[in-house]
Amino acid sequence: MPSDKKAEMVKQGTERIKSMDDQQLKSMVDMMKNNKEQMRQMYRAQGMEMTDEQLDAFANMMSPEMIKSASEMIEKNPDLINQVKPGLAA
């Protein structure tokens, strides 16, 4: 994915997460945990192919707090998203 499109996608994602309340974040996390294929597609759109084992490991540690924290870190340093290599996300 071109870096300008990735940067825009990251910006939109962080803005969306910031606008969510705790219940909305919890619902999003629960939905992702219960729909492995949707989670796989989300990572695939970012250029990362993840195995079932990687998705399971990520889902097990995912929480609303983790989503908020990751979003804040990426907002402060957008280049972090470029440091995630396919297959190393989990």
C-alpha positions in Angstrom: 0.0 0.0 0.0 1.4 3.5 -0.9 2.6 5.4 2.2 0.3 8.3 1.6 -2.8 6.0 1.6 -1.5 4.1 4.6 -1.0 7.4 6.5 -4.5 8.6 5.7 -5.9 5.2 6.8 -4.0 5.4 10.0 -5.2 9.0 10.6 -8.8 8.0 10.0 -8.5 5.0 12.3 -7.0 7.0 15.2 -9.7 9.7 14.8 -12.4 7.0 14.8 -11.0 5.4 17.9 -10.6 8.7 19.8 -14.3 9.4 19.1 -15.5 6.1 20.6 -16.6 5.7 24.2 -15.6 2.7 26.3 -18.7 0.7 25.4 -18.2 1.3 21.7 -14.5 0.2 22.0 -15.5 -2.9 23.9 -18.1 -3.8 21.2 -15.5 -3.3 18.5 -13.0 -5.6 20.4 -15.6 -8.2 21.0 -16.6 -8.1 17.3 -13.0 -8.5 16.2 -12.4 -11.4 18.6 -15.4 -13.2 17.4 -14.8 -12.7 13.6 -11.3 -14.0 12.8 -11.9 -13.5 9.0 -12.8 -9.8 9.5 -9.6 -9.3 11.6 -7.6 -11.1 8.9 -9.0 -8.8 6.2 -8.2 -5.7 8.4 -4.5 -6.8 8.7 -4.4 -7.8 5.0 -5.5 -4.3 4.0 -2.4 -3.0 5.9 -0.2 -5.4 4.0 0.1 -8.1 6.8 -0.8 -11.7 6.2 -1.4 -13.3 9.6 -1.8 -17.0 10.4 -4.7 -18.4 12.5 -2.2 -18.8 15.4 -1.1 -15.1 15.1 -4.7 -13.9 15.0 -5.6 -16.0 18.0 -2.6 -14.7 20.0 -3.5 -11.1 19.1 -7.2 -11.6 19.9 -6.2 -13.1 23.3 -4.3 -9.9 24.3 -6.7 -7.4 22.7 -8.7 -5.1 25.0 -10.2 -1.7 24.7 -7.3 -0.3 26.7 -4.8 -1.9 24.3 -6.6 -0.4 21.3 -6.6 3.1 22.9 -2.9 2.8 23.8 -1.9 1.6 20.4 -3.9 4.3 18.7 -2.3 7.0 20.9 1.2 5.7 20.2 0.5 5.6 16.4 -1.0 9.1 16.5 2.1 10.4 18.2 4.5 8.5 15.9 2.8 7.5 12.6 6.0 5.9 11.4 5.4 3.1 13.9 2.9 1.5 11.5 5.7 1.2 8.9 7.8 -0.8 11.4 5.3 -3.6 11.6 6.4 -6.3 9.2 4.2 -9.0 7.8 4.3 -12.0 10.0 5.7 -10.1 13.0 2.5 -8.5 14.3 1.8 -11.2 16.8 
